[in-house]
Amino acid sequence: RLQVLVNIGNHFDLASSIFVAPRKGIYSFSFHVVKVYNRQTIQVSLMQNGYPVISAFAGDQDVTREAASNGVLLLMEREDKVHLKLERGNLMGGWKYSTFSGFLVFPL
């Protein structure tokens, strides 16, 4: 189950887990994920309008719990969409121990 801590303006839709940009600008996004099993690799991608922009990997075969993080500044148009996609592997507790953050840095 997802938990939203801050969602000023309600531009993150909890049902779809998608952030929709309310205006054109430079946005900052970051995420942190934790894998649950050894002998597996996880890959999580930050998707903008359906295309992968950045990814993070955790693939140490001898470690049960391993974390991966990444962050990016994106130029977004009004109504552009951003979400995380689990490309492979399993996350510890589903998304429970993972975080996703985003905010407007500079409006254009």
N, C-alpha and C positions, 0 to 999 in steps of 0.2 A: 504494500500500500504506500502510495506517495504521500508525503507531507509537505505542504507549502508553508514556509516560515514567513516570507515577505513577498507580496505580490501587489505592489502599489500600482493602481490603474487596471489591474486584472488582465494584463496582456499575456500572462501564462495561463493556458487552459489546462486545468488539472485532468479533465477527462481524456484529452488527446495527448497530453504532455508536450504541447507545442507552444512556443513563444511566438507571438505575432508583433512585429515592430509597429508601434503607433505612429511613427514619423521617420523621415529620412534622417540618417545620422551615422556616427561611429559608435558601435556597441562593443562592450567587453563581455566575453563569455569564458567561463572556466568550468571544468568538471573534474571529479575525483571518483574513481570506482575501485572496488575491491573484489578480487576473484576468490572463489570458495574452494576449489579443488586443486591438488597438485596434479601433475601430468596433464595439464591443460593450458591453453593460451586463451586469453580474452582479448578482444579488440572492440573498442567503443569509438564510434565516429560522431563528430558534431556535424549535423546535416543542415545546410542552408538551401531552402527551396528544393529539397530532394537530392542534393548533391553533397558528397562528403567534402568538408573543408579541412578538418584536422582529425587525427586519430590518436589514440593512446593504446599501448599494448602492455600486457603483463604476461610473461611466458616462462618464468623460471620453473622448470619441471620438478624441482625438489622442495618447493615452498608451497605450503598449503594455502596461506593467505598472503596475497601480494597486491599492492596498490598501483594504480596508474593514473596520471593526471595530465592535463593539457589546458592551454588557454590561448585565446586569440582576440585580436581586434578586427571587427568586420564593418565594412561599409554596407549599410542596409537601406533599402528603399522602404517606404511605407507599405505595410502589409506583407513584407518578406517574412518567411517562417524559419524558425530554428528549432531543432530537437536533437536528442541523443538517440543513436541507434546501436544496439548491441549486435555487432557483426558476427562474433563467434564467442563461444564459451558460456560460462554461467557466473553470475554475480552473487556474492555472499548476501543472503537475505533478500534476493531480488534486487531492488533499487534501495533497500532500507539503509544500507551503509554507504551509499553513494550520494554525491552532491552535484548540483548543477546551479550555476549562478550566472546572471546576465544583467547588464544595466547600460543605459545610454551614457556615453562619455561626452559626446559633443554633437548637438543638433546641427543639421545642415539645411 
